[in-house]
Amino acid sequence: MQIDKRLEKLKKGKAKDPQSKVKDEAEKSALDRIQSVLMDGKPARSVSLTDLEKDAVKHLCLLTMKPIIYVANVAESDLAAAGNNPYVKEVTKLASDLQSGLVTISAQVESELTELPHEERTEYLKSLGVSESGLGNLIRATYSLLGLRTYFTSGEKETKAWTILAGMTAPKAAGVIHSDFEKGFIRAETVSYDDFVSAGSLAAAREKGLLRSEGKDYVVQEGDVMLFRFNV
């Protein structure tokens, strides 16, 4: 077993410096607890680990450490109040115990949505008592679980979405487009997605005073619409 071999190596080995010793001790502590839950038939992700312990065992790429989202399929009539469904309650408890995500969808509704014109989908969802499709909720939950965020750039020809890691500052986010944007970053002009849609364009948002000027320390938020100023 991979964990057995690693624990044996940690017991025999001696760290060369204090920093390595701390990391080895963190790894051993984490693996001892992970091994225990695996023997009980539970996944490794059910063990609560410190950031140091997570980093220490990351190199092992343990399959059951991978994040999971459970998807509960319910009838169309149960969609608006899915939390009251006894089966969904059971899956919710399971997901919570295993530190996993949960999204409730109705496969029947998702199938019907694909057959409707785009402009009719919102009204159909409203009639069911929900504001977003199950697929949309699943995408959001997946992004959140993986620690991802989306920001937008918008010009005359197109509006484009960019995927970044949560917590990225404006220069790092700019670097996702091109490294020159990060190297020569001056500032970012940004507006929230809702304000952008309401205004209709960056120019209109600027005229209404909705556009903000953010510096190098600004942490990009979900849905920000951004225009980067840079010089190289």
N, C-alpha and C positions, 0 to 999 in steps of 0.2 A: 504494500500500500504506500502511495506517495507520501502521505503524512508521516507514517511510521519511519520511513527512510530519512525524511528530513529531520525529524525529532532526534533520531539516533545520531545523525551528523552534527546537530547542534550540541548534543551532550558531549560528544567526543572532541569537538573543535574548540579552539580558544581564540577569542577576538584579539586582533592586533592592537586596537586602540579603544579608548573609552566610548567613542561614538558607536563603533561597531558592536561593542559589548551591549550597549543599551538597546540597539536594534535587534540583536540576537535574543536578548531576554524578552523583548516585546513579542518577537515571532514565536518563541517557545511557549509563552503564556497564552497567546492566541491559538496556537495549534493544539495545545492540551485541551482547551475548551471546545474547539471545533471537532476534534477527534471524539470527544465525549458525546456531542449531539449527533454526530454521524452514526455512531454506534446505536443510538436510539432511533435511527431512521429519519432524523430531521435534517434539513439542509444547513449548510455552513452559514448562510446569511441570517439564520435565526439567532446567531451569537452576536451579542452587542460588543463591538470592538471600538477602541480608541482610534484616532486618526493615525497614530504611530503604529498600532498593531495592524491596521488595514494596509498601510504602506509596506509593512514588514512581510506580510503574506501574499502580497499582490503578485509576486514573481511566480507563485505556484499555479496561478490561473485556475483555481478550483471552480469546477463547473457549477456547483450549487451555491457559489458566492455571487453568481450573476443575478442581477435584478430581474424580477418577474412581475408581470401584470396579469391578474386573473380577469377574464371577461365573462360576465354572467349574461346569458341570453334569456330575455323575458318576453312575455306576450305583449302585444301592442297596448292592451288595456292596463298593463302593470307598469308601463314605462315611466309615467309621471311620478308614481309613488313606489318605485322599485324597492326602496328600503324596507317596505312593509312585507315584501314577499319572503316567506319563511326560508326558501332555498337561498335567496340572496343574502339573508341574514347569516346563514351557515358559511357561505363563501366569504362574506365580509369578515367573520371571526377568523377563518382560516388565513386569509390574507394578512390580517393584523398580527396574528401569532407568528407568521413567517416573515414579517416585515416586508410585505409585498403590496403592490398596488391593486386596485380593483376598479373596473369600468363596467357599467351596466348598459347593454344595448338591446335592441329588438331587431333580430335579423330580418323579420318580416317588414319592419318599417324601413330598414336600410335598402331592402330590395325595391320597395315602392318608391323611395326617393330617387333611385336611378332612372325611373321611368317618367319622372316629372320634370317639366321645364324648370330651369334654375329659379326663375322669379316666383314660382309657386311653392317651392320647398319650404321657405320660411313660414308661410301661412299654414302649411300642412303641419309643421312641427309645433306651431303655436296651438293648433287645434288639439294636439295631443298633450299639451301642457309642458312642453320642453322647449328650450331655446336653441339647442344645437344637436346635430346628428350624432349618433353613436360613434361613427367613424371620426368625426371632429374631436369628440371627447377622448377617444383612444389615442389620437395623434398628440393631443395636449398632454395626456397622462404619460405617454412614452417620452416626450421631450423633457417633462419634469423629472421623471425617474432617472433619465440619463444625464441630467444636469445641463440641458441645452436651452438656448434662448434664440429668438428670431428678431432681427431688426431689418428695416427696409431702406433702400435708396430709391429715389423717384426722380425721373427726368421727363423731358418732353416725349421721348419715344417709349419708355417702359418704366415700370415699377418692379423692382427685384427684391426677393427675400434672401437674407444671408443667415446662416446658422453659426452660432458661436457658443462658447461655454459660459455658463452662468458665472457672473462675477467679473467678466472681462471689462477692462477699461476701454474708453473710446479709441485710444491709439491701437490697442491690440485688436479691437473689432475692425478698425480700418485696415489693418494688416491682412485680414481675411480676404479682402478685395485685391490688394496688391501691397507688397512689402514697402514700396515707396511711400504709400499713404501713412504707414506707421513711422517710418524713418523721418519723414518731413512733417509730421503732424503739427498743426498750429492750434486748431480748435475744431469743434464739431457743432454745427447748427442742427438742432433737433426739436422735434415736436412729437407728441404722443400720437398713436395711431388714430384714436377717436377724434382728436382735434384736427388731424390731417384730413380725415374723411369729411368732417364737418366743413372745413375750409375749402376743400377741393383741390388744393395744390400747395406746394411749399411757398410760392410767391404770395398766395392769398393768406396763408398762415402767418407769414411775415408781416403783411399789412395789418392783420388783426392783432398783432403783438403776441402771437402764440408760439413763435419760434424762439427757442432759447439758445444761448451761446454757452457751450460747455468746454471745459479744459481737459488736461491730460488725466486728471484723477477721476473723471466722471465714469461711473459704472453704468454701462448700457442696460436699459430696462427692456423687458419684453414688449415688442410692438413699436419701439422707437423708430421714427422715420428720420434719417440722418443725411446731412450734407457735410462732407469732410473738407476742411481747408488745410492744405499742406504745401510745403515748398521743399524741393530737392535740387 
